[in-house]
Amino acid sequence: MKKIVCALLLFGSLFTFQQTVKAGDKVSWKSLPGILKNIKQPAFINKDYDITKYGAVGNGVADCTKPINDAITDCNKNGGGRVVVPKGIYLTGRIYLKSNVNLYVSKDAELKFSQDKNKYLPVVLTRFEGVECMNYSPFIYAYEETNIAVTGHGTLDGQGDDNNWWNWASKTAKTNTQKEDRQKLMEMGEKGTPVSERIFGEGHLLRTNFVQPYKCKNILIEGVTFKNSPMWFLNPVLCTNVTVKKVTVIGLGPNNDGCDPESSKDVLIDGCFFNTGDDCIAIKSGRNNDGRRINIPSENIIIRNCTMKEGHGGVVIGSEISGGVKNVFTEDCIMDSPELERALRLKTNSTRGGVIENIFFRNVSIGQVKEAVVKVNYFYEEGDCGKFTPVIKNIKVENVICKKSKYAVWVKAYDRSPLETLELKNCKFDNVEEENVTENVKGFKLKKVVINGKEVNK
């Protein structure tokens, strides 16, 4: 096991991305068409592999883990195609996606993921809150695969609830929670403990994520509905060319982020619906020392035509942000819920560090948010107690309407590292309770911005 892991990690250290936006280029909305040209959906051979032909029974009781994975293996060996989940309820454990395979969940079909934690063993190389470790397999996992997909019109149910997975994240229980394991992993990350020695899984309480392609290329997730993940739902890590399209994500459990591209490049999130217990979309790049060890940003992320209901934030950057994030474009989205806390949120601190730049946000209609439409916080969690001062620059917000919020803009940056350039143009904010908070902003510009019926220019 250790030899395999070390070989994988060595490969990871050589993992590089092809340049899409060249260094020194001025990034703007005009950069969008060039980025979109590099995001292409994978194509698959027109051949189907029905999981019932491999022994799967759709009665919601029979264990279909082996038949599903056997169908995927067979499909892969024969050049690829669709592995079809027909009508019925199929109980399963971990699913490993292989190159050139499209896992197709038909209408009126449901993949129901087992509550037996042993079904997600042996451990695999993964990330937990931005720190690499060996842990329970994500429900749908792939490592160094190319051309993979989860598509269809059916449902994938993680069966997370207060008695399964979610209870490990309890903030009130004194025992049987992830607190000690989480702290142990964070310490390993800070000390630089070899990842092959960061072994969790059985006997430990670190939750896994729903879908996690790791170091993969050419990924498509389309049409299906995801429910009740143990933790984050869709988490491509160190991936390139990712499309998440017309997906519904519903889960109000702890840390139920909807879609978290992490240290990934050329990502399109289009036409999706999110109703989540945490951030709807959160863009990340690794945490603290472990994130700096890998040091790969998330970049060229496009979010459009999405609807966000409940969540800590609509579009969020951070807090696992140590590798940096750049070139994020959000447009034509709808956000509205009394339980949606912010619309655009950036969160970091001086233990996270990292550079966040070129964040564009336009044509977004917001019914209401509980706190701020735009929030930038350099004092998240640990606050200012580290040696890695974050840098945030070039945020542009245009054609945004919000009918109700506590703040229009809330920014708290460091005096030694002010937020560089925050521009709002053609925006209207009604029923705003408090004045803007703008601590240490260099280049705060308002043009044709109306707050509570009064135009504010700066």
RODO-2510 file (C-alpha; in nm, 4 decimals, decimal comma):
residues 458
     n   res          X          Y          Z
     1     m     0,0000     0,0000     0,0000
     2     k     0,2735     0,2477     0,0964
     3     k     0,4653     0,1889    -0,2290
     4     i     0,1506     0,2492    -0,4335
     5     v     0,0639     0,5658    -0,2450
     6     c     0,4176     0,7033    -0,2765
     7     a     0,4117     0,6408    -0,6511
     8     l     0,0807     0,8223    -0,6783
     9     l     0,2116     1,1165    -0,4804
    10     l     0,5241     1,1369    -0,6949
    11     f     0,3040     1,1529    -1,0028
    12     g     0,0991     1,4220    -0,8331
    13     s     0,4062     1,6387    -0,7794
    14     l     0,4563     1,6347    -1,1568
    15     f     0,0923     1,7158    -1,2317
    16     t     0,0746     2,0389    -1,4325
    17     f    -0,1907     2,2369    -1,6144
    18     q    -0,1905     2,3666    -1,9690
    19     q    -0,2068     2,7431    -1,9797
    20     t    -0,5418     2,8902    -2,0875
    21     v    -0,4975     3,2510    -1,9780
    22     k    -0,1343     3,3490    -2,0170
    23     a     0,0528     3,5167    -1,7320
    24     g     0,0378     3,8919    -1,7699
    25     d    -0,2864     3,8903    -1,9701
    26     k    -0,5481     4,1324    -1,8463
    27     v    -0,8456     3,9174    -1,7485
    28     s    -1,1985     4,0483    -1,8069
    29     w    -1,5335     3,9291    -1,9367
    30     k    -1,3708     3,9329    -2,2802
    31     s    -1,1596     3,6362    -2,1614
    32     l    -1,4690     3,4182    -2,1224
    33     p    -1,5055     3,2855    -2,4809
    34     g    -1,1437     3,1708    -2,4838
    35     i    -1,1894     2,9811    -2,1585
    36     l    -1,5130     2,8204    -2,2782
    37     k    -1,3347     2,6847    -2,5861
    38     n    -1,1198     2,4715    -2,3574
    39     i    -1,4172     2,3160    -2,1759
    40     k    -1,5480     2,0283    -2,3855
    41     q    -1,7806     1,7491    -2,2793
    42     p    -1,6389     1,3989    -2,3167
    43     a    -1,7881     1,1713    -2,5830
    44     f    -1,8624     0,8011    -2,5323
    45     i    -1,9027     0,4964    -2,7535
    46     n    -2,2663     0,4181    -2,8339
    47     k    -2,2818     0,0924    -2,6408
    48     d    -2,4789     0,0146    -2,3236
    49     y    -2,3986    -0,2125    -2,0311
    50     d    -2,7141    -0,2782    -1,8241
    51     i    -2,6217    -0,3422    -1,4605
    52     t    -2,9058    -0,5939    -1,4236
    53     k    -2,7243    -0,8162    -1,6756
    54     y    -2,4418    -0,8330    -1,4208
    55     g    -2,6688    -0,9356    -1,1349
    56     a    -2,7996    -0,6031    -0,9981
    57     v    -3,1523    -0,6189    -0,8540
    58     g    -3,3508    -0,2972    -0,8193
    59     n    -3,5457    -0,3851    -0,5069
    60     g    -3,3644    -0,1450    -0,2716
    61     v    -3,2408    -0,4380    -0,0617
    62     a    -2,9921    -0,6433    -0,2646
    63     d    -2,6300    -0,5262    -0,2510
    64     c    -2,5494    -0,4140    -0,6056
    65     t    -2,1953    -0,2890    -0,5418
    66     k    -2,0231    -0,5719    -0,7276
    67     p    -2,2570    -0,5846    -1,0298
    68     i    -2,2251    -0,2080    -1,0825
    69     n    -1,8471    -0,2119    -1,0615
    70     d    -1,8270    -0,5256    -1,2768
    71     a    -2,0286    -0,3490    -1,5467
    72     i    -1,7961    -0,0467    -1,5266
    73     t    -1,4877    -0,2695    -1,5549
    74     d    -1,6318    -0,4550    -1,8532
    75     c    -1,7324    -0,1298    -2,0230
    76     n    -1,3841     0,0132    -1,9708
    77     k    -1,2084    -0,2992    -2,1030
    78     n    -1,4185    -0,2908    -2,4196
    79     g    -1,3420     0,0713    -2,5061
    80     g    -1,6128     0,2467    -2,3078
    81     g    -1,9799     0,3387    -2,3366
    82     r    -2,2726     0,3749    -2,0943
    83     v    -2,3231     0,1719    -1,7807
    84     v    -2,7005     0,1937    -1,7452
    85     v    -2,8936     0,1927    -1,4181
    86     p    -3,2513     0,1076    -1,5258
    87     k    -3,5758     0,1753    -1,3380
    88     g    -3,5615     0,0576    -0,9771
    89     i    -3,3831     0,1257    -0,6485
    90     y    -3,0304    -0,0118    -0,6302
    91     l    -2,8471    -0,0318    -0,2998
    92     t    -2,4719     0,0109    -0,3446
    93     g    -2,1430     0,0893    -0,1792
    94     r    -1,8437     0,2609    -0,3382
    95     i    -1,8443     0,3008    -0,7150
    96     y    -1,5126     0,3423    -0,8958
    97     l    -1,5468     0,5170    -1,2329
    98     k    -1,3005     0,4171    -1,5039
    99     s    -1,1900     0,5899    -1,8226
   100     n    -1,4375     0,6221    -2,1090
   101     v    -1,7332     0,5172    -1,8893
   102     n    -2,0572     0,7128    -1,8539
   103     l    -2,2596     0,5983    -1,5514
   104     y    -2,6142     0,6637    -1,6717
   105     v    -2,8915     0,6745    -1,4085
   106     s    -3,2227     0,6435    -1,5908
   107     k    -3,5444     0,8245    -1,5099
   108     d    -3,7234     0,6461    -1,2221
   109     a    -3,3910     0,4871    -1,1228
   110     e    -3,2237     0,5493    -0,7897
   111     l    -2,8801     0,4645    -0,6585
   112     k    -2,9109     0,4444    -0,2810
   113     f    -2,5745     0,4424    -0,1054
   114     s    -2,5351     0,2003     0,1834
   115     q    -2,5147     0,3187     0,5417
   116     d    -2,2585     0,0441     0,6088
   117     k    -1,9257     0,2287     0,6290
   118     n    -1,7348    -0,0873     0,5374
   119     k    -1,8766    -0,0510     0,1872
   120     y    -1,6372     0,2467     0,1381
   121     l    -1,3189     0,0572     0,2186
   122     p    -1,0327     0,0100     0,1502
   123     v    -0,9177     0,3675     0,2021
   124     v    -0,8195     0,5823    -0,0970
   125     l    -0,6143     0,8947    -0,1529
   126     t    -0,8534     1,1831    -0,0974
   127     r    -0,8789     1,5274     0,0597
   128     f    -1,0668     1,6131     0,3761
   129     e    -1,1277     1,9878     0,4058
   130     g    -0,8351     2,0547     0,1738
   131     v    -0,5829     1,8219     0,3428
   132     e    -0,4709     1,5019     0,1725
   133     c    -0,5169     1,1724     0,3551
   134     m    -0,6130     0,8085     0,3165
   135     n    -0,9799     0,7861     0,4100
   136     y    -1,3103     0,6241     0,3271
   137     s    -1,3698     0,6257    -0,0473
   138     p    -1,6067     0,8899    -0,1780
   139     f    -1,9278     0,7252    -0,2958
   140     i    -1,8278     0,7765    -0,6594
   141     y    -1,4505     0,7989    -0,6979
   142     a    -1,1971     0,8038    -0,9806
   143     y    -0,8208     0,8459    -0,9775
   144     e    -0,6201     0,9527    -1,2828
   145     e    -0,9019     0,8540    -1,5171
   146     t    -0,9951     1,0270    -1,8441
   147     n    -1,3376     1,0766    -2,0036
   148     i    -1,5778     0,9904    -1,7227
   149     a    -1,9365     1,0901    -1,6567
   150     v    -2,2407     1,0563    -1,4332
   151     t    -2,5507     1,1453    -1,6354
   152     g    -2,9214     1,0727    -1,6744
   153     h    -3,2451     1,1828    -1,5080
   154     g    -3,2450     0,9639    -1,1979
   155     t    -3,1506     1,0147    -0,8334
   156     l    -2,8444     0,9353    -0,6250
   157     d    -2,9245     0,9306    -0,2532
   158     g    -2,6372     0,9393    -0,0030
   159     q    -2,8732     0,8638     0,2877
   160     g    -2,6980     1,1142     0,5090
   161     d    -2,9054     1,2038     0,8129
   162     d    -2,8734     1,2754     1,1838
   163     n    -2,8029     0,9072     1,2509
   164     n    -2,5777     0,8399     0,9529
   165     w    -2,2608     1,0393     0,8703
   166     w    -2,4027     1,3753     0,9812
   167     n    -2,3856     1,2838     1,3496
   168     w    -2,0050     1,2612     1,3174
   169     a    -2,0069     1,6388     1,2647
   170     s    -2,2165     1,7128     1,5723
   171     k    -2,1118     2,0247     1,7602
   172     t    -2,2999     1,9295     2,0752
   173     a    -2,2109     1,5604     2,1209
   174     k    -1,9074     1,5001     2,3442
   175     t    -1,8139     1,1622     2,1951
   176     n    -1,8300     0,9797     1,8602
   177     t    -1,7598     1,2889     1,6524
   178     q    -1,4934     1,3802     1,4006
   179     k    -1,3360     1,6483     1,6218
   180     e    -1,0311     1,4492     1,7364
   181     d    -0,9645     1,2905     1,3969
   182     r    -1,0034     1,6230     1,2215
   183     q    -0,7578     1,7875     1,4594
   184     k    -0,5133     1,4997     1,4145
   185     l    -0,5275     1,5333     1,0350
   186     m    -0,4788     1,9103     1,0489
   187     e    -0,1705     1,8607     1,2663
   188     m    -0,0348     1,6029     1,0213
   189     g    -0,0802     1,8528     0,7401
   190     e     0,1066     2,1218     0,9303
   191     k     0,3905     1,8870     1,0265
   192     g     0,4243     1,7508     0,6739
   193     t     0,3525     1,3917     0,7760
   194     p     0,3763     1,1741     0,4615
   195     v     0,0289     1,1267     0,3150
   196     s     0,0796     0,7489     0,3107
   197     e     0,0892     0,7662     0,6917
   198     r    -0,2264     0,9776     0,7288
   199     i    -0,4515     0,6744     0,7450
   200     f    -0,8095     0,7138     0,8633
   201     g    -1,1151     0,5186     0,7463
   202     e    -1,2211     0,2272     0,9681
   203     g    -1,2130     0,3163     1,3359
   204     h    -1,2120     0,6883     1,2569
   205     l    -1,4837     0,9471     1,2037
   206     l    -1,3870     1,1597     0,9053
   207     r    -1,6806     1,1845     0,6656
   208     t    -1,6362     1,1266     0,2968
   209     n    -1,7708     1,3226    -0,0022
   210     f    -2,0265     1,2100    -0,2599
   211     v    -1,8490     1,2442    -0,5976
   212     q    -1,4751     1,3023    -0,6143
   213     p    -1,2718     1,2595    -0,9319
   214     y    -0,9071     1,2986    -0,8295
   215     k    -0,6446     1,4041    -1,0866
   216     c    -0,8848     1,3269    -1,3707
   217     k    -0,9479     1,4876    -1,7099
   218     n    -1,2606     1,5382    -1,9177
   219     i    -1,5451     1,5002    -1,6699
   220     l    -1,9212     1,5403    -1,7159
   221     i    -2,1921     1,5362    -1,4483
   222     e    -2,5314     1,6089    -1,6018
   223     g    -2,9023     1,5860    -1,5400
   224     v    -2,9147     1,3781    -1,2233
   225     t    -3,0306     1,4660    -0,8719
   226     f    -2,8057     1,4235    -0,5676
   227     k    -2,9497     1,4045    -0,2165
   228     n    -2,8095     1,3990     0,1371
   229     s    -2,4335     1,3637     0,1054
   230     p    -2,2189     1,2780     0,4096
   231     m    -2,0305     1,6047     0,3469
   232     w    -1,9516     1,7867     0,0201
   233     f    -2,1475     1,6702    -0,2847
   234     l    -1,9399     1,7299    -0,6009
   235     n    -1,5675     1,7765    -0,5410
   236     p    -1,3339     1,7526    -0,8427
   237     v    -0,9771     1,7705    -0,7088
   238     l    -0,6744     1,8474    -0,9287
   239     c    -0,8898     1,7994    -1,2384
   240     t    -0,9101     1,9655    -1,5798
   241     n    -1,2016     2,0140    -1,8173
   242     v    -1,5026     1,9627    -1,5897
   243     t    -1,8678     2,0232    -1,6832
   244     v    -2,1465     2,0123    -1,4218
   245     k    -2,4733     2,0717    -1,6060
   246     k    -2,8429     2,0726    -1,5166
   247     v    -2,7753     1,8958    -1,1884
   248     t    -2,9989     1,9227    -0,8799
   249     v    -2,8271     1,9148    -0,5406
   250     i    -3,0390     1,8904    -0,2258
   251     g    -2,8966     1,8372     0,1219
   252     l    -2,9279     2,0429     0,4379
   253     g    -2,6781     1,8485     0,6465
   254     p    -2,3554     1,9845     0,8007
   255     n    -2,0964     2,0882     0,5407
   256     n    -2,3317     1,9867     0,2601
   257     d    -2,1567     2,2081     0,0040
   258     g    -2,3071     2,1653    -0,3402
   259     c    -2,0142     2,1836    -0,5822
   260     d    -1,6532     2,2420    -0,4741
   261     p    -1,3964     2,2593    -0,7554
   262     e    -1,0630     2,2231    -0,5762
   263     s    -0,7247     2,2973    -0,7371
   264     s    -0,9001     2,2395    -1,0689
   265     k    -0,8947     2,4192    -1,4019
   266     d    -1,1446     2,4887    -1,6790
   267     v    -1,4696     2,4168    -1,4955
   268     l    -1,8225     2,4970    -1,6138
   269     i    -2,1170     2,4837    -1,3704
   270     d    -2,4260     2,5511    -1,5811
   271     g    -2,7999     2,5419    -1,5182
   272     c    -2,7835     2,3734    -1,1771
   273     f    -3,0098     2,3976    -0,8724
   274     f    -2,8657     2,4064    -0,5202
   275     n    -3,0424     2,3852    -0,1844
   276     t    -2,7703     2,3084     0,0666
   277     g    -2,6736     2,3090     0,4322
   278     d    -2,3489     2,4905     0,3558
   279     d    -2,2085     2,6781     0,0546
   280     c    -2,3936     2,6183    -0,2720
   281     i    -2,0724     2,6520    -0,4748
   282     a    -1,7342     2,6816    -0,3005
   283     i    -1,4103     2,7119    -0,4949
   284     k    -1,1061     2,5827    -0,3084
   285     s    -0,7343     2,5004    -0,3465
   286     g    -0,6081     2,3205    -0,0364
   287     r    -0,5629     2,4148     0,3241
   288     n    -0,2647     2,5769     0,4973
   289     n     0,0684     2,3946     0,4788
   290     d    -0,0769     2,1039     0,2822
   291     g    -0,2312     2,3379     0,0261
   292     r     0,0992     2,5204    -0,0131
   293     r     0,2814     2,1868    -0,0522
   294     i     0,0727     2,1044    -0,3586
   295     n     0,0371     2,4703    -0,4578
   296     i    -0,2075     2,4383    -0,7469
   297     p    -0,4808     2,7012    -0,7816
   298     s    -0,8344     2,6687    -0,9020
   299     e    -0,8711     2,8756    -1,2158
   300     n    -1,0985     2,9478    -1,5077
   301     i    -1,4253     2,8629    -1,3309
   302     i    -1,7514     2,9598    -1,5042
   303     i    -2,0837     2,9592    -1,3171
   304     r    -2,3975     3,0482    -1,5094
   305     n    -2,7743     2,9997    -1,5168
   306     c    -2,7806     2,8474    -1,1675
   307     t    -3,0407     2,8789    -0,8928
   308     m    -2,9384     2,8909    -0,5270
   309     k    -3,1785     2,8551    -0,2356
   310     e    -3,0552     2,7816     0,1184
   311     g    -2,6835     2,7880     0,1964
   312     h    -2,4053     2,9778     0,3704
   313     g    -2,3254     3,1429     0,0385
   314     g    -2,4264     3,1323    -0,3270
   315     v    -2,0821     3,1580    -0,4856
   316     v    -1,8014     3,1248    -0,2324
   317     i    -1,4236     3,1289    -0,2599
   318     g    -1,2377     2,9684     0,0295
   319     s    -1,1718     2,9039     0,3002
   320     e    -0,9378     2,6220     0,1923
   321     i    -0,7616     2,8629    -0,0386
   322     s    -0,3864     2,8271     0,0165
   323     g    -0,3123     2,7395    -0,3474
   324     g    -0,5014     3,0459    -0,4730
   325     v    -0,7994     3,1036    -0,7010
   326     k    -0,8195     3,3115    -1,0167
   327     n    -1,0514     3,3871    -1,3038
   328     v    -1,3994     3,3094    -1,1701
   329     f    -1,6968     3,4215    -1,3779
   330     t    -2,0542     3,4143    -1,2431
   331     e    -2,3489     3,5318    -1,4521
   332     d    -2,7228     3,4964    -1,5030
   333     c    -2,7966     3,3316    -1,1690
   334     i    -3,0913     3,3525    -0,9293
   335     m    -3,0418     3,3489    -0,5527
   336     d    -3,3252     3,3752    -0,3027
   337     s    -3,3906     3,2439     0,0464
   338     p    -3,4161     3,3860     0,3989
   339     e    -3,1678     3,1078     0,4834
   340     l    -2,9155     3,2057     0,2137
   341     e    -2,6571     3,4035     0,4053
   342     r    -2,4522     3,5726     0,1295
   343     a    -2,4496     3,5963    -0,2498
   344     l    -2,0766     3,6379    -0,3260
   345     r    -1,8413     3,5472    -0,0424
   346     l    -1,4620     3,5355    -0,0121
   347     k    -1,3151     3,3949     0,3097
   348     t    -0,9512     3,3565     0,4109
   349     n    -0,6982     3,4482     0,6805
   350     s    -0,3237     3,4616     0,7418
   351     t    -0,2927     3,0898     0,8099
   352     r    -0,4629     3,0099     0,4776
   353     g    -0,2816     3,2746     0,2708
   354     g    -0,3123     3,2440    -0,1060
   355     v    -0,3902     3,4867    -0,3867
   356     i    -0,7474     3,5442    -0,5049
   357     e    -0,7825     3,7511    -0,8191
   358     n    -1,0110     3,8279    -1,1098
   359     i    -1,3564     3,7575    -0,9681
   360     f    -1,6420     3,8658    -1,1966
   361     f    -2,0107     3,8637    -1,0971
   362     r    -2,2887     3,9990    -1,3205
   363     n    -2,6559     3,9724    -1,4098
   364     v    -2,7506     3,8100    -1,0796
   365     s    -3,1016     3,8488    -0,9373
   366     i    -3,1282     3,8138    -0,5596
   367     g    -3,4567     3,8019    -0,3728
   368     q    -3,2982     3,8160    -0,0301
   369     v    -2,9929     3,7140     0,1656
   370     k    -2,9621     3,7058     0,5401
   371     e    -2,6347     3,8984     0,5647
   372     a    -2,4363     4,0596     0,2792
   373     v    -2,4675     4,0582    -0,0972
   374     v    -2,0878     4,0859    -0,1277
   375     k    -1,8750     3,9747     0,1661
   376     v    -1,4946     3,9605     0,1830
   377     n    -1,3438     3,8477     0,5114
   378     y    -0,9689     3,8239     0,5812
   379     f    -1,0436     3,7279     0,9445
   380     y    -1,2269     3,3990     0,8877
   381     e    -1,1963     3,1385     1,1670
   382     e    -0,8361     3,1726     1,3037
   383     g    -0,8251     3,5387     1,2027
   384     d    -0,4934     3,7191     1,1671
   385     c    -0,2528     3,4918     1,3523
   386     g    -0,0425     3,3370     1,0744
   387     k     0,2573     3,4159     0,8567
   388     f     0,0865     3,3879     0,5189
   389     t    -0,0834     3,7153     0,4388
   390     p    -0,3596     3,6666     0,1798
   391     v    -0,3887     3,8829    -0,1300
   392     i    -0,7236     3,9614    -0,2938
   393     k    -0,7584     4,1808    -0,5996
   394     n    -0,9840     4,2719    -0,8871
   395     i    -1,3445     4,1972    -0,7940
   396     k    -1,6053     4,3368    -1,0325
   397     v    -1,9804     4,3214    -0,9689
   398     e    -2,2223     4,4388    -1,2364
   399     n    -2,5983     4,4398    -1,2976
   400     v    -2,6904     4,2846    -0,9640
   401     i    -3,0292     4,3382    -0,8028
   402     c    -3,1111     4,2447    -0,4436
   403     k    -3,4462     4,3098    -0,2774
   404     k    -3,3416     4,2538     0,0825
   405     s    -3,0179     4,2194     0,2820
   406     k    -2,8494     4,3390     0,5978
   407     y    -2,5534     4,4794     0,4024
   408     a    -2,4922     4,5490     0,0385
   409     v    -2,1132     4,5257     0,0815
   410     w    -1,9157     4,4000     0,3819
   411     v    -1,5352     4,3923     0,3582
   412     k    -1,2755     4,3551     0,6306
   413     a    -0,9190     4,3294     0,4999
   414     y    -0,5755     4,3812     0,6580
   415     d    -0,4147     4,7231     0,6555
   416     r    -0,0921     4,5611     0,5305
   417     s    -0,2827     4,3792     0,2540
   418     p    -0,5882     4,5774     0,1498
   419     l    -0,8416     4,4453    -0,0946
   420     e    -0,7210     4,5857    -0,4264
   421     t    -1,0032     4,7021    -0,6533
   422     l    -1,3661     4,6345    -0,5749
   423     e    -1,5948     4,7800    -0,8403
   424     l    -1,9750     4,7785    -0,8448
   425     k    -2,1635     4,9028    -1,1505
   426     n    -2,5336     4,9270    -1,2360
   427     c    -2,6489     4,7608    -0,9153
   428     k    -2,9625     4,8115    -0,7094
   429     f    -2,9983     4,7086    -0,3453
   430     d    -3,3318     4,7578    -0,1679
   431     n    -3,4274     4,7106     0,1975
   432     v    -3,0670     4,7239     0,3142
   433     e    -3,0510     4,7461     0,6930
   434     e    -2,6952     4,8694     0,7531
   435     e    -2,4386     5,0891     0,5805
   436     n    -2,1561     4,9349     0,3819
   437     v    -1,8542     4,8097     0,5765
   438     t    -1,5309     4,8689     0,3834
   439     e    -1,2228     4,8314     0,6019
   440     n    -0,8954     4,8529     0,4077
   441     v    -1,0206     4,8616     0,0504
   442     k    -0,7920     5,0184    -0,2068
   443     g    -0,9846     5,1153    -0,5154
   444     f    -1,3496     5,0938    -0,4056
   445     k    -1,5577     5,2222    -0,6968
   446     l    -1,9345     5,2579    -0,7244
   447     k    -2,0981     5,3629    -1,0513
   448     k    -2,4735     5,3846    -1,0917
   449     v    -2,5284     5,1964    -0,7684
   450     v    -2,8602     5,2552    -0,5904
   451     i    -2,9008     5,1619    -0,2241
   452     n    -3,2445     5,2055    -0,0667
   453     g    -3,3530     5,4343    -0,3510
   454     k    -3,0494     5,6629    -0,3310
   455     e    -2,7780     5,6617    -0,5937
   456     v    -2,4327     5,6210    -0,4428
   457     n    -2,1305     5,6956    -0,6577
   458     k    -1,7710     5,6815    -0,5461
***
